[in-house]
Amino acid sequence: MDLAGFNSAPAGEVRPMLTACLSVPRWVDTVLAGRPYRSMDALVNAAAAVSPLDPAETRLAIEAHPRIGERAAGWSRAEQSGVDDDAAERFREANAEYEHRFGHVYLVCAAGRDGDELLADLRSRMANDPETELAVAGRELLEIAVRRLRKAVLS
């Protein structure tokens, strides 16, 4: 879909694509309500400005994401392409520790990052308190959403 199509399509056609970018109804509704966008930059800026996600929104969106290192599908497969089988094995234990501490999967914008870098990030974030970590995850979710939106709406 190009920007003109995004701007002119019925909301019911655009909503599923936006929800696939970020499963947060407030974000989807806000991006839809801002149409028409004059440029791709205007769309991306509007999407990024819907922040911060509140804790309930962050938890909801996290549920739509697979663990780093697991076999992913759709958007997540390409985003996690830097995580090879060796790194995936190391993530199993690290993910379990993270989930035990925070009660949700580790969430990071993985695009363009290798497994070692992601594992180091996970380990450093273990020092966060739960409230801080949920806020970090929310910022990562927005970054992921904007990257996905750029790919879904071609200029």
C-alpha positions in Angstrom: 0.0 0.0 0.0 1.3 3.4 -0.8 0.7 6.6 1.1 -2.2 7.7 -1.2 -3.9 4.3 -0.7 -3.3 4.5 3.1 -4.9 7.9 3.2 -7.9 7.0 1.1 -8.7 3.4 2.1 -11.6 2.8 4.4 -10.6 2.6 8.0 -11.7 -1.1 8.1 -9.1 -1.9 5.5 -6.2 0.0 7.2 -7.0 -1.0 10.8 -5.7 -4.7 10.5 -2.4 -3.5 9.0 -1.9 -0.9 11.8 -2.8 -3.5 14.4 -0.2 -5.8 13.0 2.3 -3.0 13.5 1.3 -2.3 17.1 -1.6 -4.0 18.8 -2.7 -1.0 20.8 -6.1 0.4 19.9 -5.3 4.0 21.0 -2.3 4.0 18.7 -4.3 2.5 15.8 -7.1 5.0 16.3 -4.8 8.0 16.6 -2.9 7.1 13.4 -6.2 6.6 11.5 -7.7 9.8 12.8 -4.7 11.8 11.5 -5.3 10.9 7.9 -4.7 12.2 5.3 -0.9 12.6 5.8 1.0 14.9 3.5 4.1 12.8 3.5 5.6 9.6 4.8 7.5 11.6 7.3 4.3 13.2 8.6 2.8 9.7 9.0 5.8 8.3 10.8 6.1 11.4 13.1 2.4 11.1 14.0 2.8 7.4 14.7 5.9 7.9 16.9 4.2 10.8 18.8 1.5 8.5 20.3 3.5 7.9 23.4 4.2 7.0 26.0 2.2 3.7 26.0 0.6 3.1 29.4 1.4 -0.1 31.2 -1.8 -1.8 30.2 -1.1 -0.9 26.5 2.4 -2.2 26.7 1.3 -5.5 28.3 -1.3 -5.9 25.6 1.2 -5.3 22.8 3.8 -7.5 24.3 1.4 -10.4 24.1 1.5 -10.2 20.3 5.3 -10.7 20.2 7.3 -13.9 20.2 10.3 -14.4 22.4 13.6 -13.4 20.9 15.3 -16.5 19.6 12.1 -18.5 19.0 10.9 -19.4 15.6 9.1 -16.3 14.6 6.6 -15.6 11.8 5.6 -12.5 9.8 7.2 -9.2 10.8 9.1 -10.8 13.7 10.9 -13.3 11.5 12.7 -10.6 9.4 13.3 -8.4 12.5 15.0 -11.3 14.4 17.1 -12.4 11.4 20.3 -11.5 13.3 19.6 -14.1 15.9 21.3 -17.4 14.7 20.7 -20.8 16.1 23.6 -20.5 18.6 22.3 -17.2 19.9 18.7 -18.6 20.1 20.0 -21.4 22.4 21.6 -18.8 24.7 18.4 -16.8 24.7 16.3 -19.7 26.2 17.8 -19.4 29.6 18.1 -15.6 29.5 14.4 -15.3 28.4 13.4 -17.5 31.3 15.2 -15.4 33.8 13.8 -12.2 32.3 10.3 -13.5 32.3 10.6 -14.7 35.9 11.8 -11.2 37.0 9.4 -9.1 34.9 6.4 -11.3 34.1 6.5 -10.8 30.4 8.7 -11.6 27.4 11.8 -9.5 26.6 10.8 -6.9 24.1 13.4 -5.1 21.9 13.6 -3.6 18.5 15.8 -6.4 17.1 16.0 -5.2 13.5 19.6 -4.9 12.4 21.1 -6.2 15.6 22.8 -9.5 16.1 22.2 -12.1 18.8 25.2 -11.1 21.0 24.1 -7.5 21.0 20.5 -8.4 21.9 21.6 -10.8 24.7 23.8 -8.1 26.2 20.9 -5.7 26.1 18.6 -8.2 27.8 21.2 -8.8 30.5 21.7 -5.1 31.1 18.0 -4.5 31.4 17.7 -7.1 34.2 19.0 -4.3 36.5 15.8 -2.3 35.9 13.0 -2.3 38.3 9.7 -3.7 36.9 8.1 -0.3 36.3 11.2 1.1 34.5 11.5 -2.1 32.4 7.9 -1.9 31.3 8.4 1.7 30.2 11.6 0.6 28.2 9.5 -2.2 26.6 6.9 0.4 25.6 9.5 2.6 23.9 10.8 -0.4 22.1 7.3 -1.3 20.9 6.8 2.1 19.4 10.1 1.9 17.6 9.1 -1.5 16.2 5.7 -0.1 15.2 7.3 2.8 13.3 9.7 0.5 11.5 6.8 -1.8 10.5 4.7 1.1 9.4 7.4 2.4 7.1 7.6 -1.1 5.5 3.8 -1.4 5.2 3.2 2.0 3.7 5.5 2.6 0.9 6.1 6.2 -0.1 
